[in-house]
Structure formats: C-alpha cells, structure tokens
Amino acid sequence: MSVLAVVWVLVVGLVVVQVAQVMHRYPEWAVPIAGAIAAAGLLVAVLTATQ
C-alpha cells in the first residue's frame, strides 16, 4: 500500500469520527448529514461508473 493510500485512509477515518461526533452532539442534524453522505456516495458511484 502506498504512502498516499495510507494518508487517504487516515484522513477519511478522521472525517468519519468527526461526523459521528457532530451527529451525536446535534441529533437534529443527523438526518440531513446522513442524506448528504448518501448523496455524495451516490455521486461518487455514478462518476466512477461513467469513467
């Protein structure tokens, strides 16, 4: 695994932890945050499939 891949995994892990903390601290934001994450995942899937 390259150094860039390791750094990428660490950054994504830190972002996931921060998002989880925000969702725990502000439960009313949980649904919009989850929707944004799902939309971003769908966008990545579509863009990856079209290449």
C-alpha positions in Angstrom: 0.0 0.0 0.0 1.4 3.3 -1.0 2.0 6.2 1.4 -0.7 8.2 -0.3 -3.2 5.4 0.3 -2.3 5.2 3.9 -2.7 9.0 4.3 -6.0 8.9 2.5 -7.4 6.2 4.8 -6.3 8.1 7.9 -7.9 11.3 6.6 -11.2 9.6 5.8 -11.1 7.9 9.2 -10.7 11.2 11.0 -13.5 12.8 9.0 -15.8 9.8 9.8 -15.0 10.3 13.5 -15.7 14.0 13.4 -19.0 13.5 11.6 -20.1 10.9 14.1 -19.3 13.3 17.0 -21.4 16.1 15.3 -24.3 13.7 14.7 -24.1 12.6 18.4 -23.9 16.2 19.7 -26.6 17.6 17.4 -29.2 14.7 16.8 -31.4 17.0 14.8 -28.7 17.3 12.2 -28.3 13.5 11.9 -30.8 13.0 9.0 -29.6 15.9 6.8 -25.9 14.8 7.4 -26.8 11.2 6.5 -28.6 12.4 3.4 -25.6 14.4 2.3 -23.3 11.5 2.9 -25.6 9.2 0.9 -25.8 11.8 -1.9 -22.0 12.1 -2.0 -21.7 8.3 -2.1 -24.2 8.1 -5.0 -22.3 10.8 -6.9 -19.0 9.0 -6.5 -20.6 5.8 -7.6 -22.1 7.4 -10.7 -18.9 9.3 -11.6 -16.8 6.1 -11.1 -19.2 4.0 -13.3 -19.1 6.5 -16.1 -15.3 6.5 -16.5 
